Amino acid sequence: MKFCEECGEKIGLLSRYNHPVLGKKSIVCGDCFAIIDKDLTLWREFVLSNSFNKDARELKFNFEFNKGCNTIC
């Protein structure tokens, strides 16, 4: 049995996911993976919109990244 890097929950062999940022050594459960994936999607949209938009200073985002995260925050 392994433990989730984010919440510490015990994870079985078939219900674990590799951490999308930290790689193969960090394993997370399905619930934490969904939260991390959502945050990465929001971050990706934020970065892309600010990278290629000349009026990026006028854009306002009300995102709460890593709202449910325990380890990385």
N, C-alpha and C positions, 0 to 999 in steps of 0.2 A: 504494500500500500504506500502510495505517495500522498503528499499533502499539497493543497493549493497554495501558491505563493502569495496570493492576495488575501484570502479569508481564513486559511488554515484548515479547511474542510478536507476530510479524507476522500481520496479520489481513486476509483477503480481503474483497471487497465483500459477499458473501452470508453470511459467517460471523461478523459482528460484531453486537454488541448495544449499545444506549445504556445508560449507567450509570443504574441506577434512582434513585440519590440525587443524583448530580452533573449529570444531564441529558444533553442532546444532544451537548455538546462533548466529553464523556468517553466513549470507546468501549472496550469490554471484549470479551474472547473468551468463548466459550461456557462454558469451565471456570470462569473467574473470575466470570461472571454467575451460575452455579449456586451458588457459594460465597456471593456477596453476597446473592442471593435467599434462601438458607437463613438467613443471619444476620439479614436484615430480618424474616423470618417469626418467628424466635425473639424478636427485639426487640419486635415487635408483640404477641406473646402475653404477654411479660413486662409491657409497659406496660399493656395492657388488664386483665390480672389484678390489677395493683396499683392501677389507677385506680378500679375499681368494687368492689373487695373491701375490706370494713372490717377484716378480719383479715390485711391484706397483710404486716404485719411478721412473721408467723409462717411465711410462705411462704419456702422456700429454693430457689433456682435454681442449678444447677451448669452454667451455659452458658459456653462460651468463644467470645465474639463475635470476629469478624475473625481467626480462627485462621490462615487462609492469606493474609491481606491484607498487602500490602507498602506501599501508598501512603497509605492513610487512617489507619492505626494510629498 
